[in-house]
Amino acid sequence: MNTAGHSEATERRGLELTPFRGLRYDPDRVGSLAAVTSPPYDVVVRPDGLLHLESADPHNIVRLILPQAATPDARNEQAARTLRRWRADGVLTADPAPGLYVYEQRDGAGLVQRGLIGALRVSDPEERIVLPHEDVMPHVVADRAALMRATHANFEPLLLTYRGDGGATSDLIETTAERPPLLATTTEDGFGHRLWQLTDPGDLARVRSELARHQALIADGHHRWATYRRLRAEHPSPSPWDYGLVLLVDTVRYPLRVRAIHRLLHDLPVDAAVTAVKDRFRVRRLNSGTPLSTALDALAGAAREGNAFLLAGDGAFHLVDRPDPGLLARTVPADRPEAWRTLDATVLHATLLPHVWHVPDDSAAHVSYIHDTAATVEKAERDGGTAVLMHPVREEVVRDLARQGVTMPRKSTSFGPKPASGLVLRALDL
C-alpha cells in the first residue's frame, strides 16, 4: 500500500478541501496584478529582494507576509493594520460567493501546472492524510503563527501533491481552464498565472467526494502546515482555524520539479570550512574562473557516486565528496532507513555542521536557507561566509521516505513551481 500521500486514504476521512470566499486585489486599485504578487515568504530572503518587491507597488503582498518593523509584535500588528486598511479602502475585496479556485502556472519553456486552491481540513499526523517529508524549525512556526493570529488570515497557499486517478476533479480542472479566467497576469520571472473560481454545487460535491479517497504529501509549506496545526489546537472546534489555505496538485498529471535548497553559513569563512573538512572528505578546488553552471555539473557528477557538496564564497568553488565512512558511522544516527542516512542533508546536518564546522543550525543567525543558487554564492562572497551548494534529492527518494513515515532533514528539497503569493487570500472572518 502506498502511504506517501499519493494513494487512497487509509482512514474513513481523506482530504477535505472546502470552498471559501477568496480575498483578491481589485485590479482597478493597483498598478498591476504582477506588481502586487510575491514569491512565498521563505523564498524572499535577500533584503534587496524585499526592497524590490516593496518598491514594485505600495500594495505588494510582501507588506503582509514579511512586514518590516522593529520588533516581531510590531511587525505583526503592522501587517494587521495594513490588511484592515486595504480591505476598508477596497484594495482587497472578497468574492461574492465561496468556491474553490483553479490555478494555472505556465512558463515560456512549455511547463504547465494546474491545481485547486481551497481551505483544507487540518489533520493530525496519526490520521495519515497530510504527510510531511521534512522537519520544521520551532521558531519559524512560532513566527508564522504570530502573524496569522494577528491578522486572522492565511496569506499564502502551501503546496500539496496527491496522485490522482484521472477522475472528475482532473476533468473539471481541464474544462475550467478553457474558460475566460477571473484574472491573468505574468510575473517578472516569466511565469503566467491564471485563476478561475468554481461555485457550482454539483462540481464542488464531485471534487469533495473524489478527494475524500486521497492523501496528500506536503511539497512546500511544512512550517505553514505546522502553524495551521498549532492554531487549530489553540481554538475550540468548530472554528475557521480547523482549515488552512492550500494548493492541491495532482502530480500524475502535473509532475513537480525538485530543486535543491542551499545553505549560507554566516560565521564561517571558506578557508576555515575547507581546512576543517580536509582529511575527513575529499576536497578539490575547481579551476579558477569556473562558471557556476560548470561547477554545478561537477557537483552532479560527484553526487552520482555518493555525498557531495560545493563550497563557495571566496571567488572559487571547492568540491567536497567521499566522506570518511568511520566519521559517518560515528555521527549519523543508525536508527533510520539507509535512504535517510545517505542523504546529503543528513550528512550536512548530522556530521558537517555539528562535528566538523561546529556551526549551530537552529538559528538564522548562523545558517540561512536560500533557493537561488547564484544569490547564495553572491551573498557568501559579499558577507565573508560559506555557501554550501546542494544537489537536488530525487523525487522518488522523498516519496519512499514519506511512505515509511520518515521525515527528511529540514529544507532538504524545493518542489515547484511554487504558487505566487497575492493572487487569492483567505480571511478567517469571511
C-alpha positions in Angstrom: 0.0 0.0 0.0 1.3 3.4 -0.9 1.2 5.7 2.2 3.3 8.6 0.8 0.4 10.9 0.3 -0.2 9.5 -3.1 -2.9 6.8 -2.7 -6.2 6.3 -1.2 -6.5 7.4 2.4 -6.4 4.6 4.9 -8.9 6.4 7.2 -12.5 6.9 6.7 -11.8 10.6 6.2 -9.4 11.7 3.5 -8.7 15.1 2.0 -11.5 17.7 2.8 -11.0 20.7 0.5 -13.6 23.3 1.4 -14.8 26.3 -0.6 -14.0 29.8 0.8 -14.6 33.4 -0.2 -11.3 34.5 -1.6 -9.9 37.9 -0.9 -8.4 39.3 -4.0 -6.8 42.5 -5.3 -9.1 44.8 -7.2 -7.2 45.3 -10.5 -8.5 48.9 -10.7 -6.9 49.8 -7.4 -3.4 48.6 -8.0 -0.8 49.3 -10.7 -0.9 45.7 -12.0 -1.6 42.3 -10.6 2.0 41.2 -11.3 3.3 44.1 -9.3 1.4 43.1 -6.1 2.5 39.4 -6.1 5.5 37.9 -4.5 7.3 34.5 -4.2 6.4 32.7 -0.9 7.7 34.3 2.2 10.6 31.8 2.7 11.9 32.5 -0.8 12.2 36.2 -0.2 15.3 36.1 1.8 17.5 38.9 0.5 17.0 42.5 1.7 17.4 43.8 -1.8 14.7 41.3 -3.0 12.4 42.6 -0.3 13.0 46.2 -1.2 12.4 45.4 -4.9 9.0 43.9 -4.1 8.1 46.8 -1.8 9.0 49.3 -4.5 7.1 47.4 -7.2 3.7 48.6 -5.8 2.7 50.2 -2.4 0.2 47.3 -2.0 2.6 44.4 -2.7 1.7 41.3 -0.7 5.1 41.2 0.8 4.0 44.0 3.2 1.6 41.4 4.7 3.8 38.3 4.6 7.1 40.0 5.6 6.1 43.2 7.4 9.0 45.4 8.4 9.2 46.9 11.9 11.5 47.0 14.9 10.0 44.0 16.8 8.1 40.9 16.0 5.0 42.2 17.8 5.2 45.5 15.9 5.6 43.7 12.6 2.6 41.6 13.1 0.4 44.5 14.3 1.6 46.4 11.2 0.5 43.6 9.0 -2.9 43.5 10.7 -3.3 47.3 10.3 -2.3 47.1 6.7 -4.7 44.3 5.9 -7.6 46.2 7.6 -6.8 49.4 5.7 -6.5 47.6 2.3 -9.9 45.9 2.9 -11.5 49.1 4.0 -10.1 51.0 1.0 -11.3 48.3 -1.4 -7.8 47.4 -2.5 -8.6 43.8 -1.4 -12.2 42.7 -1.9 -14.0 39.4 -1.2 -15.5 37.3 -3.9 -19.3 37.3 -3.5 -19.7 33.5 -3.0 -17.5 30.8 -1.6 -15.7 28.5 -4.1 -12.7 26.5 -4.9 -10.1 28.1 -7.3 -8.5 26.5 -10.3 -4.9 27.9 -10.5 -2.6 27.6 -13.5 1.1 28.4 -13.8 2.8 28.4 -17.2 6.4 29.3 -18.2 7.9 30.1 -21.5 9.5 26.7 -21.8 6.2 24.8 -22.1 5.7 23.9 -18.4 2.1 24.0 -17.3 0.9 23.2 -13.8 -2.8 23.3 -12.7 -4.3 22.6 -9.3 -7.1 23.6 -6.9 -6.8 26.2 -4.2 -9.1 25.7 -1.2 -9.4 25.6 2.6 -8.2 22.1 3.7 -9.3 20.5 6.9 -6.3 20.4 9.2 -5.5 16.8 10.3 -3.1 15.2 12.8 -0.1 13.2 11.7 -1.6 9.9 13.0 -4.5 10.3 10.6 -2.1 9.8 7.7 -4.0 12.2 5.5 -1.4 15.0 5.0 2.1 13.7 5.3 5.2 15.8 5.8 8.6 14.8 4.5 10.8 17.4 6.3 11.3 18.6 9.9 10.4 22.1 10.9 12.1 24.8 12.9 10.1 25.8 16.0 11.0 29.5 15.8 9.7 29.7 12.2 6.4 28.1 13.2 6.1 30.5 16.1 6.8 33.4 13.8 4.1 32.4 11.2 1.6 31.6 14.0 2.0 35.0 15.5 1.4 36.6 12.1 -1.7 34.6 11.4 -3.1 35.2 14.9 -2.6 39.0 14.5 -4.2 39.1 11.0 -6.7 36.3 11.2 -5.8 35.3 7.7 -4.0 32.8 5.5 -2.0 34.9 3.0 -0.3 32.1 1.1 -1.4 28.6 0.0 1.1 25.9 0.8 1.7 23.3 -2.0 0.4 19.8 -1.6 0.5 16.9 -4.0 -1.6 13.8 -4.5 -1.7 11.0 -7.0 -5.0 11.4 -8.9 -6.8 8.7 -10.8 -7.9 10.8 -13.8 -11.4 11.3 -12.5 -13.9 14.1 -12.2 -11.6 16.5 -10.5 -9.0 16.3 -13.2 -11.6 16.7 -15.9 -13.2 19.6 -14.2 -9.8 21.4 -13.9 -9.1 21.0 -17.6 -12.5 22.1 -18.8 -12.4 25.1 -16.4 -9.1 26.2 -17.9 -10.8 26.6 -21.3 -13.0 29.4 -20.0 -12.1 33.1 -19.5 -10.3 33.4 -16.2 -11.0 35.7 -13.2 -7.5 37.0 -13.5 -4.4 36.6 -15.7 -1.0 38.1 -15.2 2.6 37.4 -16.0 5.2 38.0 -13.2 8.7 39.1 -13.8 10.1 35.6 -13.5 8.3 34.9 -16.8 5.5 32.7 -15.3 2.0 33.3 -16.4 -0.7 32.9 -13.8 -4.5 32.4 -14.3 -7.2 31.9 -11.8 -10.8 30.6 -12.0 -13.5 30.1 -9.4 -15.7 27.0 -9.0 -19.0 27.7 -7.3 -21.4 25.1 -8.9 -22.7 22.9 -6.1 -22.6 19.8 -8.3 -18.9 20.5 -9.2 -17.9 21.1 -5.6 -19.7 17.9 -4.5 -17.8 15.8 -7.1 -14.5 17.2 -6.1 -15.2 16.7 -2.4 -16.2 13.1 -3.0 -13.2 12.2 -5.1 -10.6 13.9 -2.9 -12.0 12.1 0.2 -10.3 9.0 -1.2 -6.9 10.5 -1.2 -4.0 11.6 1.0 -1.5 14.4 0.2 2.2 14.9 0.5 3.5 18.3 1.6 5.6 19.6 -1.3 6.2 23.1 0.0 5.0 24.7 3.2 5.9 22.4 6.1 6.2 25.4 8.5 2.8 26.7 7.5 1.2 23.3 7.9 2.7 23.0 11.4 1.4 26.5 12.0 -2.1 25.5 10.9 -2.0 22.6 13.3 -0.8 24.8 16.2 -3.5 27.4 15.6 -6.2 24.7 15.3 -5.2 23.3 18.7 -5.5 26.8 20.2 -9.1 27.3 19.1 -12.0 25.1 20.2 -13.6 23.3 17.2 -15.5 24.0 15.1 -13.8 27.2 14.0 -12.2 28.7 10.9 -8.9 27.6 12.3 -9.9 24.0 11.5 -8.9 24.7 7.9 -5.8 26.2 6.2 -5.2 27.6 2.7 -3.6 25.1 0.3 -2.9 24.5 -3.4 -3.5 20.8 -4.3 -1.8 19.5 -7.4 -2.2 16.0 -9.0 1.3 15.0 -9.8 0.2 12.2 -12.1 -1.0 14.8 -14.5 1.4 17.6 -13.5 4.8 16.3 -12.1 6.5 18.9 -10.0 10.2 19.9 -10.3 12.5 19.1 -7.5 15.4 21.5 -6.8 17.9 22.0 -4.0 17.8 24.4 -1.2 21.3 25.8 -0.4 22.9 26.8 2.9 24.7 30.0 3.8 26.9 29.7 6.9 27.3 33.3 8.1 30.1 33.0 10.6 32.4 30.5 8.7 34.8 31.8 6.1 35.5 29.4 3.2 39.2 28.9 4.0 38.2 27.7 7.5 35.5 25.5 6.1 37.9 23.9 3.6 40.7 23.4 6.2 38.3 21.8 8.7 36.9 19.3 6.1 40.2 18.1 4.8 41.2 14.6 5.9 37.5 13.8 6.5 36.3 14.3 3.0 38.0 14.6 -0.4 38.3 18.3 -1.3 39.1 19.5 -4.9 39.4 23.2 -5.8 37.9 23.7 -9.3 39.9 25.7 -11.8 40.0 29.4 -11.4 37.2 31.1 -13.4 35.0 28.0 -13.5 31.4 29.2 -14.2 28.7 28.4 -11.8 27.0 26.1 -14.3 30.1 24.1 -14.8 30.7 23.8 -11.1 27.1 22.5 -10.6 27.7 19.9 -13.3 30.8 18.8 -11.4 28.6 18.6 -8.2 26.0 16.5 -10.1 28.7 14.1 -11.3 30.1 13.6 -7.8 26.6 13.2 -6.3 26.0 10.2 -8.5 28.8 8.4 -6.5 27.7 9.5 -3.0 27.5 12.5 -0.8 28.8 15.7 -2.4 28.8 19.4 -1.7 30.1 22.5 -3.4 31.6 25.3 -1.2 31.8 28.8 -2.4 32.3 32.4 -1.2 36.0 33.1 -1.8 35.7 33.5 -5.6 36.3 29.8 -6.3 34.4 26.6 -6.0 35.5 23.7 -3.8 34.0 20.2 -4.4 33.7 18.2 -1.3 32.8 14.5 -1.6 33.9 10.9 -0.5 33.3 11.3 3.3 35.2 9.1 5.7 33.0 6.1 6.4 34.2 6.0 10.0 33.2 9.6 10.6 29.7 8.9 9.2 29.3 5.8 11.4 30.1 7.9 14.5 27.9 10.8 13.7 24.9 9.8 11.6 22.1 8.1 13.6 21.8 4.4 12.9 18.1 4.1 13.7 16.9 5.4 10.4 16.5 3.8 6.9 19.5 3.7 4.7 18.0 6.1 2.3 17.8 8.7 5.1 21.3 8.1 6.4 22.8 8.7 3.0 21.0 11.9 2.2 23.3 14.9 1.6 21.2 16.9 4.0 21.6 14.3 6.7 25.3 14.2 6.4 25.4 18.0 6.4 23.3 18.4 9.5 24.4 15.3 11.4 28.1 15.5 10.6 29.5 18.6 8.9 27.7 21.3 10.8 28.0 20.0 14.4 31.1 17.9 14.3 33.4 19.3 11.6 32.4 23.0 11.4 30.8 23.4 14.8 28.1 25.6 13.4 24.7 25.6 15.2 21.9 25.1 12.7 19.0 26.1 14.9 19.1 29.9 14.3 19.0 32.1 11.3 21.9 34.0 12.8 24.2 31.1 11.9 22.5 29.4 8.9 20.3 30.7 6.1 18.4 28.6 3.6 18.4 30.1 0.1 16.7 28.7 -3.0 18.5 30.8 -5.6 22.0 29.3 -6.3 23.6 32.4 -7.7 22.2 34.5 -4.8 23.7 32.1 -2.3 27.2 32.4 -3.8 26.9 36.2 -4.1 25.8 36.7 -0.5 28.6 34.4 0.7 31.2 36.4 -1.2 29.8 39.7 0.0 29.5 38.8 3.6 32.5 36.6 4.0 30.6 33.4 4.8 30.5 30.0 3.2 27.9 28.9 0.6 27.1 25.2 0.8 25.5 24.3 -2.6 23.4 21.1 -2.6 22.4 18.7 -5.3 18.6 18.0 -5.6 17.1 14.9 -4.0 15.3 12.6 -6.4 11.5 12.8 -6.1 11.3 9.0 -5.6 13.5 9.2 -2.6 11.3 11.8 -1.0 8.2 9.7 -1.7 9.7 6.4 -0.4 10.8 8.0 2.9 7.4 9.6 3.4 5.9 6.2 2.6 7.9 4.9 5.6 6.8 7.8 7.8 10.3 9.2 8.0 10.8 12.9 7.7 13.9 14.3 5.9 16.2 16.9 7.4 14.7 20.4 7.2 14.9 22.3 3.9 16.1 19.2 2.0 14.0 19.8 -1.1 12.4 22.6 -3.1 9.4 21.4 -5.1 8.0 23.7 -7.7 6.8 25.7 -9.3 5.5 27.3 -6.1 2.3 29.3 -6.1 2.7 33.0 -6.3 1.6 34.9 -3.2 -1.1 37.6 -3.6 -3.4 36.1 -6.1 -6.0 34.9 -3.6 -6.0 35.2 0.2 -8.2 33.7 2.9 -9.6 35.9 5.6 -11.0 33.9 8.5 -13.9 36.3 9.1 -15.4 35.7 5.7 
